[in-house]
Structure formats: C-alpha cells, structure tokens
Amino acid sequence: MAPLPAAEEKNLVKNYFDGVGFERWRNIYGAGPVNRVQADIRAGHQQTINTVLNWLPADLTGLTIADVGCGTGSLTLPLAERGARVWASDIAAKMVQEAQNQARRCRSAHGQFLDQNIEFAVADLEDLRGMYDVVVCLDVLIHYPAPRAQQMLKHLAQCARQRLIFSFAPQTPFYSLLKKIGELFPGASKTTRAYLHPESLMTQTLSELGWQLHHRTQISTRFYFARLLDFTRPAGS
Ligand SMILES: C[S@@+](CC[C@H](N)C(=O)[O-])C[C@H]1O[C@@H](n2cnc3c(N)ncnc32)[C@H](O)[C@@H]1O
C-alpha cells in the first residue's frame, strides 16, 4: 500500500468515523444487539478498557486525564465517574457528540451528571495542548503508519505529567498474516486502513525520551487484538 500524505490520511480517518464508521463503532461500543464478529470485538475492547481502569487508582479525584481519540466515551465515562477531570477529544465530531450525549445521561455515585467532570473537544490528538497527569490513547494508532504513530506518541508524551497509556496492533508474523487474509474479504475497502506496529519501535520512542515501561499486556480475542502499554515519566525528568 502506497503511503498517503499525512493530512490526507487523517482526513480519511475523520471522514470514516464521521460517516459509515460512526454507526458501526457506536453499535460495537454500545450494549445493543450486534453480529458475532462485532460481539467479539466488543468483548476484546471491553477488556482493554477494564485493564486500563485496573491500572489506575480507584479514586481519581484531583487527577487530570486526557482521553485522546475518545470515541463514544467508553473510557471517558468511567474515568469521570471515578472523580477525574477528563479532557475527551476526538477528530470525529459525531463520536464526540455521542460521548457527550452519554455523559449527559449518566450520573456519578454522588448524583452529579458525568459531563460536569468532562471537557469535550473535536480535535486532532496532535493539537493536544497543556499538561495532564495521565494521557490515554486507545485503539487510535492502528489508523496510522508507524512513523506517524511515533510522532503522535512523542507529542502525547510532552503533554503527560505522570503516565502515558496507549494501545496499538502489534506487528507479529501471525497478525501480519491475519491482516493479509482480512484484506482479501469484500468490505475491507469500506473500513479505514489498519497498520500493525513493531512493539520495539513504540517502546524505543518513549524510552529515548526517558520514559519507563510500567505495565504491558496483550489483549486478544478472535477478531480483536491490542498491545496495551503503560509508561511512567521518571520523577524529575
Ligand atoms: C477505534 S476508535 C477507539 C475509540 C476509543 N479510544 C475507545 O477505545 O473506545 C478510534 C477513534 O480514534 C479517533 N481518531 C482517529 N485519529 C485521530 C486523531 N488523529 N486525533 C484524534 N482522534 C482520532 C477516531 O475518530 C475514533 O473515534
């Protein structure tokens, strides 16, 4: 596949999640009926969300967290429920709108509507500004080729005070084969491009900036696979 210019690549992703991809992913991330493949992806994604929540303290009061590429708010909402101040941004306006609608309907244990703890924005993750205690970026880097994903991670690291948690699809011989097979099926052209990334490249990008790997896990179901990494910024750096 020939590489696309960066702006064109982002536009394709944005148009997909604001277009045909919106309903598809809203269904997958929702609780309504879905087909078997989508149910499998839903279960895998939920494991990713649960793992991140397990890695973070139960009480997030006083912490600021940026959930970039927040989608429909699968992680944003539980973070706000635990008391964090959340910045939830996404390149696709429809995804942000859906996350906002959900937050307006949910209340925390203290009876407060969750959207009061969340600032929503339609924004490219590379436009993130300011510093957050934790920056999280789940299932977003898969949409970009490795050099761009590296650049994105570097940017996110600049905005993270303590931790940077992110997922990507690892480049292994097995997943590379699976991806090739998937591309043979009709319908693949209706989705975005999906890129597998060598884990060494992702970890090296952050180690070179002085960050340390704190947690690492692989989440795999039949149709969902993600490597989930949690890096910490060493004190004083
Ligand atoms: C597969 S969804 C994952 C959503 C969410 N992180 C989750 O795990 O529930 C990918 C999301 O990333 C968003 N996205 C893709 N590229 C982005 C970018 N450059 N900046 C911000 N969001 C982006 C998409 O619009 C989409 O909502």
The ligand as a Gaussian input file, in Angstrom:
#p B3LYP/6-31G(d) Opt

LIG

0 1
 C      -11.371000       2.562000      17.174000
 S      -11.899000       4.075000      17.856000
 C      -11.384000       3.989000      19.571000
 C      -12.179000       4.927000      20.453000
 C      -11.801000       4.941000      21.943000
 N      -10.419000       5.315000      22.142000
 C      -12.095000       3.641000      22.589000
 O      -11.166000       2.830000      22.775000
 O      -13.265000       3.399000      22.921000
 C      -10.695000       5.192000      17.197000
 C      -11.054000       6.640000      17.469000
 O       -9.907000       7.445000      17.224000
 C      -10.321000       8.642000      16.620000
 N       -9.156000       9.232000      15.920000
 C       -8.502000       8.748000      14.841000
 N       -7.489000       9.559000      14.512000
 C       -7.466000      10.560000      15.410000
 C       -6.643000      11.701000      15.579000
 N       -5.631000      11.967000      14.744000
 N       -6.923000      12.545000      16.596000
 C       -7.959000      12.298000      17.433000
 N       -8.782000      11.234000      17.321000
 C       -8.539000      10.365000      16.322000
 C      -11.444000       8.199000      15.700000
 O      -12.251000       9.262000      15.286000
 C      -12.157000       7.182000      16.577000
 O      -13.165000       7.767000      17.347000

